[in-house]
């Protein structure tokens, strides 16, 4: 495994990711998050859990408060 220099940027895609997958990459190093779609839920959880370690969060078309109710076309 190769490690670079600088601030780690963790990109979290949508459905199918579990935060435990990311924990081994994080350690105690400060990091920034970029999340898309349902990854927004996971990213918000990471901010709540690792708040002081998170340097910034960018959300692209996030699902941050999903509504479980079915939708019907108008």
CNS distance restraints for C-alpha pairs under 8 A (distance, minus, plus):
assign (resid   7 and name CA) (resid  30 and name CA) 7.01 0.50 0.50
assign (resid   7 and name CA) (resid  31 and name CA) 5.85 0.50 0.50
assign (resid   7 and name CA) (resid  32 and name CA) 7.30 0.50 0.50
assign (resid   8 and name CA) (resid  30 and name CA) 7.44 0.50 0.50
assign (resid   8 and name CA) (resid  31 and name CA) 4.97 0.50 0.50
assign (resid   8 and name CA) (resid  32 and name CA) 6.34 0.50 0.50
assign (resid   9 and name CA) (resid  31 and name CA) 5.92 0.50 0.50
assign (resid   9 and name CA) (resid  32 and name CA) 4.83 0.50 0.50
assign (resid   9 and name CA) (resid  33 and name CA) 5.69 0.50 0.50
assign (resid   9 and name CA) (resid  34 and name CA) 7.09 0.50 0.50
assign (resid  10 and name CA) (resid  31 and name CA) 7.20 0.50 0.50
assign (resid  10 and name CA) (resid  32 and name CA) 6.22 0.50 0.50
assign (resid  10 and name CA) (resid  33 and name CA) 4.93 0.50 0.50
assign (resid  10 and name CA) (resid  34 and name CA) 6.16 0.50 0.50
assign (resid  11 and name CA) (resid  33 and name CA) 6.01 0.50 0.50
assign (resid  11 and name CA) (resid  34 and name CA) 4.72 0.50 0.50
assign (resid  11 and name CA) (resid  35 and name CA) 5.73 0.50 0.50
assign (resid  12 and name CA) (resid  17 and name CA) 7.63 0.50 0.50
assign (resid  12 and name CA) (resid  33 and name CA) 7.44 0.50 0.50
assign (resid  12 and name CA) (resid  34 and name CA) 6.17 0.50 0.50
assign (resid  12 and name CA) (resid  35 and name CA) 4.61 0.50 0.50
assign (resid  12 and name CA) (resid  36 and name CA) 6.44 0.50 0.50
assign (resid  12 and name CA) (resid  39 and name CA) 5.26 0.50 0.50
assign (resid  12 and name CA) (resid  40 and name CA) 7.78 0.50 0.50
assign (resid  12 and name CA) (resid  42 and name CA) 7.79 0.50 0.50
assign (resid  12 and name CA) (resid  43 and name CA) 7.18 0.50 0.50
assign (resid  13 and name CA) (resid  17 and name CA) 7.32 0.50 0.50
assign (resid  13 and name CA) (resid  35 and name CA) 5.93 0.50 0.50
assign (resid  13 and name CA) (resid  36 and name CA) 5.21 0.50 0.50
assign (resid  13 and name CA) (resid  37 and name CA) 6.93 0.50 0.50
assign (resid  13 and name CA) (resid  38 and name CA) 7.26 0.50 0.50
assign (resid  13 and name CA) (resid  39 and name CA) 5.10 0.50 0.50
assign (resid  14 and name CA) (resid  35 and name CA) 7.67 0.50 0.50
assign (resid  14 and name CA) (resid  36 and name CA) 5.69 0.50 0.50
assign (resid  14 and name CA) (resid  37 and name CA) 4.95 0.50 0.50
assign (resid  14 and name CA) (resid  38 and name CA) 4.38 0.50 0.50
assign (resid  14 and name CA) (resid  39 and name CA) 4.42 0.50 0.50
assign (resid  14 and name CA) (resid  40 and name CA) 7.69 0.50 0.50
assign (resid  15 and name CA) (resid  37 and name CA) 7.72 0.50 0.50
assign (resid  15 and name CA) (resid  38 and name CA) 5.55 0.50 0.50
assign (resid  15 and name CA) (resid  39 and name CA) 6.71 0.50 0.50
assign (resid  17 and name CA) (resid  21 and name CA) 7.35 0.50 0.50
assign (resid  17 and name CA) (resid  39 and name CA) 7.49 0.50 0.50
assign (resid  18 and name CA) (resid  22 and name CA) 7.69 0.50 0.50
assign (resid  18 and name CA) (resid  42 and name CA) 7.55 0.50 0.50
assign (resid  19 and name CA) (resid  23 and name CA) 6.74 0.50 0.50
assign (resid  19 and name CA) (resid  42 and name CA) 6.53 0.50 0.50
assign (resid  19 and name CA) (resid  46 and name CA) 7.44 0.50 0.50
assign (resid  20 and name CA) (resid  24 and name CA) 7.68 0.50 0.50
assign (resid  22 and name CA) (resid  26 and name CA) 6.58 0.50 0.50
assign (resid  23 and name CA) (resid  27 and name CA) 6.67 0.50 0.50
assign (resid  26 and name CA) (resid  30 and name CA) 7.85 0.50 0.50
assign (resid  26 and name CA) (resid  31 and name CA) 7.41 0.50 0.50
assign (resid  28 and name CA) (resid  53 and name CA) 7.35 0.50 0.50
assign (resid  29 and name CA) (resid  53 and name CA) 6.90 0.50 0.50
assign (resid  30 and name CA) (resid  52 and name CA) 7.96 0.50 0.50
assign (resid  30 and name CA) (resid  53 and name CA) 4.47 0.50 0.50
assign (resid  30 and name CA) (resid  54 and name CA) 5.80 0.50 0.50
assign (resid  30 and name CA) (resid  55 and name CA) 6.40 0.50 0.50
assign (resid  31 and name CA) (resid  53 and name CA) 6.33 0.50 0.50
assign (resid  31 and name CA) (resid  54 and name CA) 5.22 0.50 0.50
assign (resid  31 and name CA) (resid  55 and name CA) 5.67 0.50 0.50
assign (resid  31 and name CA) (resid  56 and name CA) 7.55 0.50 0.50
assign (resid  32 and name CA) (resid  54 and name CA) 5.57 0.50 0.50
assign (resid  32 and name CA) (resid  55 and name CA) 5.10 0.50 0.50
assign (resid  32 and name CA) (resid  56 and name CA) 4.83 0.50 0.50
assign (resid  32 and name CA) (resid  57 and name CA) 6.01 0.50 0.50
assign (resid  33 and name CA) (resid  43 and name CA) 6.88 0.50 0.50
assign (resid  33 and name CA) (resid  54 and name CA) 7.41 0.50 0.50
assign (resid  33 and name CA) (resid  56 and name CA) 6.21 0.50 0.50
assign (resid  33 and name CA) (resid  57 and name CA) 4.75 0.50 0.50
assign (resid  33 and name CA) (resid  58 and name CA) 6.28 0.50 0.50
assign (resid  34 and name CA) (resid  43 and name CA) 7.82 0.50 0.50
assign (resid  34 and name CA) (resid  57 and name CA) 5.91 0.50 0.50
assign (resid  34 and name CA) (resid  58 and name CA) 4.81 0.50 0.50
assign (resid  34 and name CA) (resid  59 and name CA) 6.01 0.50 0.50
assign (resid  34 and name CA) (resid  60 and name CA) 7.72 0.50 0.50
assign (resid  35 and name CA) (resid  39 and name CA) 5.10 0.50 0.50
assign (resid  35 and name CA) (resid  40 and name CA) 5.25 0.50 0.50
assign (resid  35 and name CA) (resid  43 and name CA) 6.35 0.50 0.50
assign (resid  35 and name CA) (resid  57 and name CA) 7.78 0.50 0.50
assign (resid  35 and name CA) (resid  58 and name CA) 6.34 0.50 0.50
assign (resid  35 and name CA) (resid  59 and name CA) 4.98 0.50 0.50
assign (resid  35 and name CA) (resid  60 and name CA) 6.16 0.50 0.50
assign (resid  35 and name CA) (resid  62 and name CA) 7.33 0.50 0.50
assign (resid  36 and name CA) (resid  40 and name CA) 5.86 0.50 0.50
assign (resid  36 and name CA) (resid  59 and name CA) 5.92 0.50 0.50
assign (resid  36 and name CA) (resid  60 and name CA) 4.76 0.50 0.50
assign (resid  36 and name CA) (resid  61 and name CA) 6.01 0.50 0.50
assign (resid  36 and name CA) (resid  62 and name CA) 5.62 0.50 0.50
assign (resid  37 and name CA) (resid  59 and name CA) 7.95 0.50 0.50
assign (resid  37 and name CA) (resid  60 and name CA) 6.62 0.50 0.50
assign (resid  37 and name CA) (resid  61 and name CA) 5.39 0.50 0.50
assign (resid  37 and name CA) (resid  62 and name CA) 4.25 0.50 0.50
assign (resid  37 and name CA) (resid  63 and name CA) 5.23 0.50 0.50
assign (resid  38 and name CA) (resid  42 and name CA) 7.18 0.50 0.50
assign (resid  38 and name CA) (resid  62 and name CA) 6.20 0.50 0.50
assign (resid  38 and name CA) (resid  63 and name CA) 5.05 0.50 0.50
assign (resid  38 and name CA) (resid  64 and name CA) 7.26 0.50 0.50
assign (resid  39 and name CA) (resid  43 and name CA) 6.02 0.50 0.50
assign (resid  39 and name CA) (resid  62 and name CA) 7.15 0.50 0.50
assign (resid  39 and name CA) (resid  63 and name CA) 7.55 0.50 0.50
assign (resid  40 and name CA) (resid  44 and name CA) 6.09 0.50 0.50
assign (resid  40 and name CA) (resid  59 and name CA) 6.16 0.50 0.50
assign (resid  40 and name CA) (resid  60 and name CA) 7.91 0.50 0.50
assign (resid  40 and name CA) (resid  62 and name CA) 4.96 0.50 0.50
assign (resid  40 and name CA) (resid  63 and name CA) 5.75 0.50 0.50
assign (resid  40 and name CA) (resid  64 and name CA) 5.69 0.50 0.50
assign (resid  41 and name CA) (resid  45 and name CA) 6.37 0.50 0.50
assign (resid  41 and name CA) (resid  62 and name CA) 7.64 0.50 0.50
assign (resid  41 and name CA) (resid  63 and name CA) 6.41 0.50 0.50
assign (resid  41 and name CA) (resid  64 and name CA) 5.11 0.50 0.50
assign (resid  41 and name CA) (resid  65 and name CA) 7.67 0.50 0.50
assign (resid  42 and name CA) (resid  46 and name CA) 6.30 0.50 0.50
assign (resid  43 and name CA) (resid  47 and name CA) 6.24 0.50 0.50
assign (resid  43 and name CA) (resid  57 and name CA) 7.77 0.50 0.50
assign (resid  44 and name CA) (resid  48 and name CA) 6.24 0.50 0.50
assign (resid  44 and name CA) (resid  64 and name CA) 7.84 0.50 0.50
assign (resid  45 and name CA) (resid  49 and name CA) 6.13 0.50 0.50
assign (resid  46 and name CA) (resid  50 and name CA) 5.71 0.50 0.50
assign (resid  46 and name CA) (resid  51 and name CA) 7.40 0.50 0.50
assign (resid  47 and name CA) (resid  51 and name CA) 4.68 0.50 0.50
assign (resid  47 and name CA) (resid  54 and name CA) 6.25 0.50 0.50
assign (resid  50 and name CA) (resid  54 and name CA) 6.34 0.50 0.50
